[in-house]
Amino acid sequence: MKIKVEFDENLTEEEIVIRCREPNDETLALQKKISEALHSGLKLTVTRSDMEYYLELPEILFFETAGSSVAVHTVNQIYETHLRLYELEELLPGNFLRVSKSTILNIEQIRSVRKNITGASEVDFRGTGKKAFVSRSYFKVLTDKLDEKRLKK
């Protein structure tokens, strides 16, 4: 594997490109490490009651709309954020994925997915009994994203 750095003064945003013949464990691990390095330390400001908290992104299981607010679910708590789902979708890194009109998941926290052809599929998360639902129209996007993370021979 060779590493090359190119400089382009016309770029408006920094960009990292990994070129390979096909996905393999090495390039997927490299992609994950780069993503983690870029997003480590990022925190989201949330509230619960009258307290303000600063959550690291890996702590977050999922976001869902709850009436006029957005609930932020962690393993043990539910917080609120003033941001709307469409705003979160623009700000969050690639391991967060919109899976319905009302939900964004952290795919790194998924333990299992139960497919339901007639309705919303169900997602379970690590370390908790919390569940979220994936609408039929987003199911393929989720499974494609999860396939990218699978070990392949």
C-alpha positions in Angstrom: 0.0 0.0 0.0 1.4 3.4 -0.9 0.4 6.7 0.7 0.3 9.9 -1.3 -0.6 13.4 -0.2 -1.6 15.9 -2.9 -2.1 19.7 -2.4 -4.8 21.6 -4.2 -5.3 25.2 -3.4 -8.7 25.2 -5.2 -10.3 22.8 -2.7 -13.0 24.3 -0.5 -13.0 21.4 1.9 -10.3 18.9 3.0 -10.8 15.5 1.4 -9.3 12.0 2.1 -9.7 9.4 -0.6 -8.8 5.7 -0.3 -8.4 4.0 -3.6 -8.4 0.2 -3.8 -9.4 -2.6 -6.3 -12.0 -3.9 -3.9 -13.0 -3.4 -0.2 -10.8 -5.5 2.1 -10.2 -5.7 5.8 -7.1 -3.4 5.6 -8.8 -0.5 3.8 -12.0 -0.8 5.8 -9.9 -0.7 9.0 -8.0 2.3 7.7 -11.3 4.1 6.8 -12.6 3.4 10.3 -9.4 4.7 12.0 -9.4 7.9 10.0 -13.1 8.5 10.7 -12.6 7.9 14.4 -9.6 10.2 14.5 -11.5 13.0 12.7 -14.6 12.7 15.0 -12.9 11.8 18.3 -13.6 14.4 20.8 -16.7 15.8 19.1 -19.4 16.3 21.6 -23.1 17.1 21.2 -24.7 19.5 23.7 -28.0 18.0 25.1 -30.3 18.8 28.0 -32.3 16.8 30.5 -34.5 18.7 32.9 -32.6 21.9 33.6 -29.1 20.4 33.2 -26.9 20.7 30.1 -24.7 17.7 29.2 -22.0 17.1 26.6 -22.2 13.7 25.0 -19.5 12.1 23.0 -20.9 10.8 19.7 -20.1 7.1 20.3 -22.3 7.2 23.4 -25.4 8.0 21.3 -27.5 5.1 20.2 -30.1 7.0 18.2 -32.1 10.2 17.7 -35.8 10.3 17.3 -38.5 12.9 17.1 -40.7 13.1 20.1 -43.4 15.6 19.5 -41.8 19.0 18.8 -38.4 18.0 20.1 -35.6 15.5 19.3 -34.8 12.8 21.8 -31.2 11.6 22.1 -31.0 8.0 23.4 -27.9 6.6 25.2 -27.7 3.2 26.9 -29.2 4.5 30.2 -30.7 7.9 29.5 -32.8 10.0 27.2 -31.8 13.6 26.6 -33.1 16.4 24.3 -31.4 18.5 21.6 -32.5 21.7 20.1 -31.3 20.5 16.7 -33.8 19.1 14.2 -33.1 15.7 12.5 -32.3 17.3 9.1 -29.7 19.5 10.9 -28.2 16.5 12.7 -28.1 14.6 9.4 -25.8 17.3 8.0 -23.6 17.5 11.1 -23.1 13.9 12.1 -20.3 11.6 10.8 -21.0 8.7 8.4 -21.7 6.1 11.1 -25.0 7.9 11.8 -27.8 7.1 9.3 -31.3 8.2 8.8 -33.6 5.2 8.8 -37.0 6.8 8.9 -38.7 10.2 8.8 -38.3 10.3 12.6 -35.1 8.4 13.4 -31.3 8.5 12.9 -29.2 5.6 14.2 -25.6 5.2 15.2 -24.8 2.0 13.2 -21.7 1.4 15.4 -24.1 0.6 18.3 -26.4 -1.9 16.5 -26.5 -5.4 17.9 -29.2 -6.9 15.6 -31.7 -6.1 13.0 -35.0 -8.0 12.7 -36.4 -7.7 9.2 -40.1 -7.2 8.7 -41.2 -7.2 5.1 -44.7 -5.9 5.8 -43.7 -3.0 8.1 -40.9 -1.3 10.0 -37.9 -3.5 10.8 -36.6 -3.5 14.4 -33.1 -2.6 15.5 -31.6 -3.7 18.9 -28.6 -1.9 20.4 -25.7 -3.2 22.4 -25.9 -3.0 26.2 -29.6 -2.0 26.4 -33.1 -3.1 25.7 -33.8 0.0 23.6 -35.2 -0.5 20.1 -35.6 1.7 17.1 -37.5 1.1 13.9 -36.4 1.3 10.3 -39.0 2.1 7.6 -39.2 -0.1 4.6 -37.9 2.6 2.3 -34.7 3.0 4.3 -34.1 -0.7 5.0 -31.8 -1.3 1.9 -29.7 1.8 2.8 -29.2 0.4 6.3 -28.3 -3.1 5.1 -25.9 -1.7 2.5 -24.2 0.4 5.1 -23.9 -2.6 7.5 -22.5 -4.7 4.7 -19.7 -2.2 4.3 -18.7 -2.9 7.9 -18.7 -6.7 7.6 -15.6 -8.9 7.5 -15.3 -10.3 4.0 -13.2 -13.1 2.7 
